[in-house]
Amino acid sequence: MLMIGVAGLALAEHEKPWLRASCVAGVLLFARNYQSREQLIALCDSIREVGGDHLLIAVDQEGGPVQRFRDGFTRLPPLAAIGAVYQRDANEAIRLAEEHAWVMASELRASGVDFSFAPVVDLARGNAAIGLRAFHADPAIAAELGQAYVRGMHLGGMAAVLKHFPGHGSVVGDTHKVAAIDPRSLEQIRHDDLRPFAECIEARVEAVMMAHVTYPAVDSQPAGYSNIWIEQILRGELGFTGAVISDDISMAAAGAAGSVGERVRAHLDAGCDLVLACFPDVVEAAIAAMPADAGTMPLSLAALRGTLGPSWAGLTDNPQRDRFVARITALHADQGNA
């Protein structure tokens, strides 16, 4: 199935038929779709009014450099700030990861958004696209903090989506702009990058997002187009049974498969359950490429629907939330002094 992007603060008339297409499972929102909490709630309501209550609504609300909704939401520090705390107090960092996740999840659920594509469990090993988005360079620390983050999301009524499998942090290229190739052996990737994914899968995550990275020692195709990575390693070796999600098909590194339609079909053929078509100019071609029988949302995707969330009034009258917000926003100052 597809998750698509829309252009603005409200649905355009030509976008409404997209939401009614049987192959469309939901909408991924961006900063271009946000003006205020009230506007966001109205947009989410209109998406489901047009396309049905089953539609999923998602966003990238990681914190730090990747936080699409800012004004009116807690300004979340990057995950790297939590990793820095781990160096001096592991237990405190674990608490902060849970609290960061709970604040993020509860605010989105209060706004009608089902889930964020989080947490990033790539290793912080110099990739330009990952940077401060990753917890730590050490696989054991990234795994422990990733598990804590998943717990916090679940407590906030939100499914968790690990990214970017099998690991984007150790390759130089930014897949938004160029093709990225990681020449390491499978043994080295297993030892390092796969550890956070494997341990977080044990925490019962609902979904995993694939990387648009090619690992030629394993497969000539980028991971999202690779049956080896998805079916043999992620599902077979790691035992993952949830939803497998592509990264955005508009990214430069997705171009290996050819046209928009070819990119969609290549992801589906490799074993992806959900393909992201984030930019409105590719949506019609992506819908046209979907098989005719792609009309029933699988249970793995239905599990991404958020549970009943609090209202904003309930959140603002919650002393525990006040404590969590104060603790995690203090990390901005800590990061500036690092």
N, C-alpha and C positions, 0 to 999 in steps of 0.2 A: 504494500500500500504506500501512499504518498503522504508526506506532510509538506504543506506549501506555505509560501509567503504571500502576504498582501501588501499593498503599497502605502497606505496612509493611516490616518487616525480613525477613520470609519470605513466601512466596506463600500467599495465602488459597485455600481450596478453590474458591470461586466465580470466582477469577481464572484458574485453570488452563485452563478451556475457551477463554478469550480467547487464550491463547498457542497453542492448537491451531487457531485460525481461519486459514484459508488466506490471508486478506488481511493478517494481522499479520506484519510483518517484524522486529519487535523491541520492546525495552523501554527507555524512558528513565528513568534513576534520579535520585533527588533526595536531599537531606539526610534526608528522612523514611525512606529506605531504607537508611541507613548507621548502624552502631554501631561496627564494628571491621573491620579488614582480613579477619579470619577469617570474620566473618559475611557480609561482602560476597562473598568467594570462594564461600561456600556458597550464597548467593542466586543468583549467576551460574550456578553449576553446576545448581541446581534449575530455573532458567529454561530452560536448554538441555535438561535431562533431560525436562521436561514438553513443551516446544514443539518441540524438535529443535535439532541443532547449527547449523542455518542461521540461527537467530535472532541478530539484532544486539543488542548491549547498549551503551548510550551514556549520557553524563552531560555536564553543563556544569561543566567543571573549568578555568575560565579563569585563576583566580588573583584576588587582591584580593577585591572584594565578591562575586564569583560563583565560589565553590569549594564544591561540595557535600560532598566528603569531606575532612575536616580532620584529626582525631586519627589519628595513624598515617601520615599523608601529609605530604610537605613543604608547608609553608605558603607558597604561591606569591604573590609580590608582584603588584600589578596591572600590566597592560601599560603604563599611563601612566608607571610608574617607569622602564621601559626607554626610552620616548620622551624622558624628561627627561635620561637619560644621553647620548642622541644629540646633544643641544645642545652638549655639551662634547667628545664623543669618538664619532664615528659608528661607527668600526670596533669599539669596545668594545660599543656598543649592539647591533650586529649579532650579535656573539658571544653576548651575554647573551640575545637573543631565541632563538637556536638552542638554547642550554643550557636555558633556561626550558622550551621546548617539549619537549626530549628528556627532562627530568626528569618533566614532567607525563605524557608519553606512556608512558614506561617504567614508571612506577609504576602507571598504570591497566592496562597490558597484563599486568603481574605479578599483577593482581587479577582478571583475566578480563573486563575491560571493553574493548570493541573501539575506541571512539573518544570523544573529547570534541568538542562543538560549538565548535570553535576553528579559527583565531583570529578575533577581532573585528577587522575592518578598516574599520569606520565611522570617520569623522573626529571628533576630540575638539573639537566646536564647541558644547558647552553643553547637549546633550540630557540630561535628568535620568536616563533609563534607561541611558544609555551611560557618561557620567562617566569614571571612571578605567579603565573597561574598554577604552578605545581607546588606541592608541599615541600619536597626535599629531594636531594640527589640519592639518598640512601634508600634502597628498596624496602628495607624493614620498617623504616620510619614512615615512608610514604604509605605503606600498607596499613600500619597501625592507625595513622591519622585518617586514611581513607575509610577504614571500618568505622571509626568514630563519627565521621561525617555522614555515612550512610545511616547510622543509628539516629542521628539528629534529624535527618530528613524524614525518616519513618515516623519519628515522634511528632513531627510537624504535619503529618498527613500526606506525605509526598513520596512517590517512587523515586528511586535513584538510578542514574545513568552514568556508568563508568566510561571515561574516554581518555585517550584515543587508542584503542586496541590495535596491535599488541604493544604499543609504546611509541610515542612521538618525541619524547624528550631527548633522545640520544642522537638524533639526526640533525644536520645543519639546516637544511632547506625549510622554508616556510611554505607549506602546501597551499596557502591562499594565493601564492604568487608563482611558484615554480614546482616542478616535479621534485620529489624528495626521495633519495635512495639511501638506505641503511645497509651497508655491506656486511654487518656482523653475522656470525653463525647463529643457528637456532639455539645451540647450547648456551651461548652468551646471553641471548635475548631471554631465554627461559630463566637463567640464573638471576638476571637483573630486572628487566622491564615487566616480565609476566608476573612477578611475585605480588605486586599490589593488586593486580586484577584477580589473581587466583584467591588471595585472602579475602578480598572484598566480595567475590562471588560467594564465598562461604557465609558472608553476612546477609545473603539472600537479596542481592540487588535484582532489580526488575529488568534492566536493559544495559546493553553495552554498545557504544558507538565505535565504529571502525575508523582507522586512520587512513588517509589518502597517501600512505607511504609504501614504497616498494622495498621489499627485503629479498634481494635476488638469491641469497643462499637458501631461501625457502620456496619462493615462487616468483615468477617473472612479472606477475600482476600486482598492482597495489592491493593492500590488505582487504579493502572493501569489495574488490572484484575477485577475491581469492577463496575458492572452495577449501583449499588447504587450511588457511587461517580460520575460516568461519566454522566449517563442518568438522574438520579433522582435529584442530587444536582447541579452539574456543569451546565447541560443543562436545567433541569426543574426549580430548585430553583433560580439559578443565571442568567438564560436566555441566556447562551452562545451559539452562533450559528456557531462559527468558527471551526478550525481544532483542534482535540484532538490528542496529540502525546504521545507515550510511552517514558519512559526513556530507556536506552540501555538494551537490553535483555541479554547481557553478564554479567551484574552486579550480584553480589552474591545474593542480595535480590530479584532478578527476578526468582531465582531457584524454588520458591514455585510451579510454574506451571509444572515443569518437564523438558523435553527435549527442545531443541531449537524450534522445530516445535510446541510443545505444548505451549510454551511461546508466539509464534507468534499468534497462534489461540486464546489463552485466551485473549490477548489484543484486537484482532479484535472482538471477541464475546462480550466483555465488552463495546465496543463502540469507540475504538481508530480508528482514520482515518489513522494514520501513525505510523509504528513500526520501531524503530531504531535497526539496526544490525550493530554495529559500528566496529566490528573486522572482518577482512576478513575470518578468519577460521570458522565463523558461517554463512556466506552469502549464500552458496549453500543450506544449510539445511533450512535457512529462506525462500529462494525463493521456494524451493520444498514444503514448508508448505502452501504457499499462495493459496487461492481458484482460480480456473480456470477463473472466471469472474472478476478478480481484475485488469482489464486492462485499465480502464478509470479514469483519475485523476479527483477527485471531485473538484468542484469550491472552496471548503474551502481550499484545498491544492494549487490550482492554485493562490489563493490570496497571497501566500507566496513568489511569484516571485517578485524580486525587480523591482522598477521602474527605468527608465533611469537614470544612475548615472553619476557623473563627471569623467573626466579622472584624472590621477595623475598630469598631467601638470596643469590642471585647479585647482586642490586642492592646489598645491604648489604656485600658483599665486593668492591666496585668502587671503587678510589681515584679514578677519573675522575669517577664520580658524586659522591663526597665533595667534590671540587673544585667541580663545577658547583653543588651545593646551597649550599656556602659562599658562592659568588659571587652567586647570585641572591637568597638570603635576606638578604644584606647590603644589598640594595636597600630593605628595610623601614626600616632606619635612615636611609638616604639620603633616603627619602621623608619621614620624620619631621622631618628637618633642612631640607627644602626650603622 
